[in-house]
Amino acid sequence: HPLPRVDELSPDIDQDPRSLYFQQAALGIPIRMALLWHVLGLGEGNGESLNKPDISRKSGLKYSDTSFECENETCITNKERLFAKVQYEIVKDTDYRLRCLHCDHETLAKLAGNADTHYYYSSKLLDRFLPPVRPENVRFFKSSSHARASGFKRASEKWDKYQNKEAGPRKSWLALVLGLSQ
């Protein structure tokens, strides 16, 4: 994980022997851990906290595509492209979203495409495909122009309407590829 430097320090300062930046940054992790430990109330009583973090939306499926940019203007991936690799976690509530692993900002992924066929469609249709599209073949897009610029063609709109018909409760694409029960 790159250090949280957002245009305020030149990378040349890293080589200066008088620089204490890395020593100070190294202390940040244990300090943040101690603060979280205290805020969550883990230091009181039996070690159990009443404030449990919400892990229901954690998918564990990672996504990395340099053409999909984080919408957070202050994200390190938008400022330090040379040092910070774009990485997301795929999450789904009602829609598919990509959560930036650097700043936790969630970006709606309106469209999805299959790298094998080079067709794109509404990301909601990922839940309708059987067998599911393999995770390494899925590409997410913010808009149809973004998809076309990446060399993908639009699937038929008639096909979208046909595929959107509800056929009872189904697992989401994310649950299928991760082997989760829903």
N, C-alpha and C positions, 0 to 999 in steps of 0.2 A: 504494500500500500504506500503510495507516494506521500511524502510529508505535506501537510496542508499549507502550501505556499501558493498564494494567488497573486502573482505579479508584483509582490512587494520586495522580494529579494532576487538578485541575479544568481543564476546557478554557479557563477564563478566564485561566490563567497564560500561555497562548500569546500573548496580546496585550500582556503586560508587557514593556517594553523591557529590563528587567534579566534576562529569561529567556534562559538559554544552552542550553535544551533542544534546540532545532533545530540549533544549531551543534555540540553534542556528538553528536547523532544523525547528523548528516551525516558525521562521522568514522567512524561505525560500519561503513559499507559497505566503505571501503578497508581497514580493520583486519580485518574478517571475510575479505575476499578474500586478504589477506596470510597470515592464519592458515591458511586452506584450502590455499593455494599451498604453504605449508610442510608441513602435515600430509600432503598428498597426494604429497609428495616431488617436486614439480615444479621446485624450485630446485636439484636435484642431478642431475648427469649430463646426459643429452641432452634433458631436458624431458619424457620419457615417464614416466608413473607406473605402478607395478605395481598400484595400487589403482584400478581403473576403476569409475566409478559405474554402478549398475545402471539402464540406460535401457530395458530390455526391457519394463517395465511402463508406461512413459510413453505415454499414448494421444494426447495433444495435443487431445482433444475436451473442450471446456469445457462446464460445466453451471452454470446459475445459476437457482435457484428459492428464493425467500425462505421458502417453507413447509417446506423441508428444512433443519433446523438441524444444525450441527456438534455431535457428541457430546462434544467436548472442552470441559469446563466453563470452562477458562481461555482459550479461543480468543477473539481480539479481536472476532469477529463476534457472540459471545454477550454481550460486555461493552459494546461501543461500536457499537450498531446504527445510531446516527445517522451515524457516520463510516465504518463498515466494511461493504462490500457482500459478501454471501455469494457465494462462487465456488468451484466444485469442478472437478476433472479426473476424467473417467470412466476407471476402470481395471478390468481384468478379469484374474483368475487363474482360479480355478474359478467364482467368483461375481462379480457386478458390485458394485463399491464406488465410493464418491465420496470422493476425496481433497481435503480442504480446502486451498485454495491459500494460506491464511494460516498454518496451523499444521501442515500435512502429516498430520493425523489422518485415517485412513480409516474410513468408516462403511459398513457393509453395507447395500446397497440391495436388500432382499428382494423388493420388488414393483416392477413398472413398469406404466405406463399409457400409453395413446395419447390425446392431447388431442383428436384428431379424433372418435374413437368414444366417449370417456369410459368405456372399460372398462379394468380393471386385472387383472393376472395375475402369476405368478411372473416375476421378471426373467430367469430362465434361458430363458424362452420367447422372448425377443427374438432369440435365435439361430435360432429355428425359422421365423420369418416371412420369406416371399419374396413380393413385394419387401419389403425391410427397412423398418421404421418410420423415417420421416424424423427426424433428430436433434432438430429444433425441436419435434416433436410428442411426444417421449418425456418422461414425468414419472416420477420415482423416489419411492418411498414406503418408510418404515420398517415400517409395519404396515397392516393392512386398515382399521383405524379412521382412520388418517391419510389413506388413499386415499378413504374414504367422506366424510370431512370436507372433502375437496377437490372433491367432486361426482362421483366416479368410482364405477362399479358393477362388481361382481365378475363376471368371465367364468365360464362354466360349468366346474365341476370335472371333468366328463366330458371336456370339450374339452381341459383341461390334460393329462389322462392320455393322450388320443389324440395330442396334439402332442408329448409327451415321448418318444415312441418314437424310437429311434435309427435314422437312415437313412444311416449311414456318416459319414465325416469331412466336416465342414462348417466354413466360416468362421464366426467369431463375428460378432454384429451390429456390434460395434465395428470389427472388421477390414473388414467390408463397407462401412460408411459412411465409413471413412477410406481405403478403397482399398488396404489392406495385404494382403500374402500371409501366410498363417499357417503 
